[in-house]
Amino acid sequence: MSMGDWPEGYGRRVLAEVDSTNAEAARIASALGGPEWILGLRQTKGRGRRGRAWNDPTGNFAATLVMRPAESPDQVALRSFVASLALYDAFVDATGRAGSFALKWPNDVLLNGGKVAGILLESAGMSGAAVSHIAIGIGVNLKHAPDTEQLEAGATRPVSLLSETGADVDPESFLDLLAAAYARYETQFSTYGFEPIRKAWLARAARLGEVITARTMRDETVGSFETVDSAGNLVLNTAKGRVSIAAADIFF
């Protein structure tokens, strides 16, 4: 993809080194006139969900889209699904292998059953109600997968795009693919709301209809993955009936 395909209205900032692209997003958010992508070619203090460290060897992808959303906070959070769909399309564009990828609730992308990408969505509030800005952090194992010794028991094994598909994609080229795909889904989301995004996400969902385990800091729920509802919650069919889960780690 050439730079001529870069989506109109989106800024593009490539940094040779940064502590964290999400941290950089927080630093520059107030000065932005529109949405902006920040790519860190080397990230020294990457973070995953729940404050976990995110390993970023050279050649992997670490970027954040920072923007000022207009919707209510509950709607803003649904952009993790927008980003998931954009990642899926970018991977298919890079490899031509639609059948190899699947979306794992709430915010991972799987390649041949292994985790190839993750999303970390962070927002900053203003006046206690409206969201002043949102940072959608995205990490992709383009060339290297983390050591499995760092994983908790039962966690999805990490894989890299290169090892699983042979596609050797550099971070800047992947950013071009991702930004174009994200802009398409963002337009759909802002125009038609979450429902078309929800349906598209479910069509690419991992383990839909199968028994999975949702684990939080406090408890564990086992059930059949029925759907994702209009609020983005995971809906499981359990022995005690339907259960809606807002946030959890998922195990297969």
N, C-alpha and C positions, 0 to 999 in steps of 0.2 A: 504494500500500500504506500502510495506517495503522500508527501505532506499536503498535496493539493486536496486530499480527502479529509483533512482535519475538519471537525465540525465547526460551523460558524458560531461565534459567540462564546466559545470556550477558550480560556487561556491555557498556555502550555509552558511549564517551568521545569527544566531539567537541571538537577543539582548533582555535582560530582560526588558529594558526600553530605549526609544530613543525619542528625540524631534519630529522628523519626519523622516520616512525612506527615503523620497526623499532628505531631507537635508543631511542625512548620506551618501546617494549615491553620492552627490556632493563632500562631504569631501574625500571619498575614491577613486573616479573615476580615478584619475591620477595614482594611484599605482596599479591598477588592470591589471592582465595579460589576463583576459577573462571575460565573463559575470558572474555576481554574483547576487544571490537573497539575500535580506536583509529583515528579518522578525522582527518586533518589537512586543513583547508580550504586551507591554504597550507603547502607543504613546501619548506624552503630548501636542504636538502642531501640530496635523494632519491638512492637508489642502485639500480642494476640488478645483474645478474649479473656476476661477476668484477670488482666494484668500479666498473663503468661508471656514469657520471652518468645519472640519470633526470630528464628535464625535466618540470616540473610547473606549467604555466600555470594561473592561476586558473580554476576551473570544471571542471578535470579531477579525477580520483578518486585519492586516495592513502590507503590504510588498511592496518592490520595486525591480524591476529587473533593474540593471544598466549595460550598455554595451557600447562598442565603435563601432558604426555602420560605414559601408563603403560607404553607398549610399548617394545620394544628400539629402538635408534637406527635400524636398517635399516627397521623398520616405520614409525617416526615420519616418515621422509623421504617415504613414500608419500602423505602428506597433500597434496603438491603436486598429485596427481591428483584428490584430493577437492576442492581449491580450484578446479581447472580446470573440473570438472563444475558446481560451484556458480556459477562465472562464466558458463558457457554458459547455465544456466537463468535467471540474472538478466538476461542479455541478451535471451533469448527473451521473458521476462516484460515487459521494457521495450519491445520492438519488435514482438513477434508474428511474427518472421522466423526460424524455426528453420533454414531452409535456407541462410541467409546466413553462419552461423558454423561454425567448425571449430576443433579443438584441435590445436595443433602441439607435438610432443614437444620438450623435456620440460615446458615451463611457459608457453607463450604461447597466446593466443586470437586467431584470425584472423576478420576480417570482410571478406567479398568478396575474400579472398586477401591482405588487408593486416593488419598487426599492430595490434590495438586494445587489447590488455591483456597484461600480463606479471606473473609471480609470482616472488618472491624468498623462498626458505625458509631461515631461519637458526635454528640451535639452539645451546644452551649446555649443556655437559656438567657432570656432577657425579660425583666419585669415578672419573672416567675411563670409566665404563660407562653408567650411566643418564643420560637427558637431563633436565635440571632444568626447562627450558622451551623452547618452540618459538615462533618468530615467523614468521607467514605474511604477507609483505608483498605487497600487490596494487596495481598501478598501472593505471588505465584512462584512455584518451583519450576522455573523454566529449564534450568540446567542441573540443579542439585536438589536432592531430597534430604531433609534433616536426619540425623542419626536416630534410629528407633529407640535407643536407650533413654531418650528424653521423654518418651511418651508415657502416659498413664496406662494402666492395664486395660486392655479391651479397646483402646483408641484405634481409629482408622489409620492404617499404615500410610506413611507419606510416600509419594512417588514424584518423579519429575517428568516434564513434558518430553525432554530429550530422551530419557531412558525408555519411556513407554511407547513413544511414537517415532522417534528418530528425527523429529522436527527441531532444528536448531534455530531458535528465534531469539534475537537480542531484545533487551528491555524497551528500547525506543520504538522498534518496529511493533512490538506487542502493544505498546501504549497507543499507537496510531489505530490499530484494530479495535482495541477496547473503547477508546474515546468515541469512535464513530458508532459502534454498537450501542454504547450507553446513551448517546444523544438521541438515537432512534427510539429507544424504550422510554427515555425521560419525556419526550414529546408525547408518547402514548399515555404515560402515567398522568402528566399534567393536563392532558386533554380529556381523557376518558375515565380517569380514576384507577383504582386498584384492580377491579374485576378482570379486565383483559390480561393484566400482568399475572394475577393469581392463576388464571387458567393456563397461561403459557408456562408458568413455573411448574404447575402440577403435571403438565405433559412431559416434563423433563425430570421429574422427581425420582430420587432413588428410593427403592423399597416401598413404594405406594402399594397399599393393600397387604403388606407383609407385617409380621410381628416384629416390633422394635422395642428398645428400652430408652426411656427418657429419664435422665438423672439430673437432679438439682443438688444444691449443697445440703438440702434437708431430706429429700426422699427420692424414691425411684418408682416409675410407672411403666408397666409392661402392657402393651396392647397392639392391636392392628392399626397401622397408619391409614386412617380413613380419608383425611383431607387436610388442607390449610384453610382456615375460615377467613371471613372478610376483614378481620383485624390482624391477620398474619399468624394467628396462633396455630399450633399443631393440635390436631384432633385425633385422639386415639380411642378405639373401641376396646374397652377393657372388660374384665369379669364383673366390674361394678357399674358398667355403663359407659357412655361417652364422656371423655375427659378432655378439657381444653387446656393446653399448656402454653404459657406466654414465653418462657425462656427455659432452656435445658440443654445439656449435652446429650447427643443421641448415639446409641450403641446398637450395632447389628448382631 
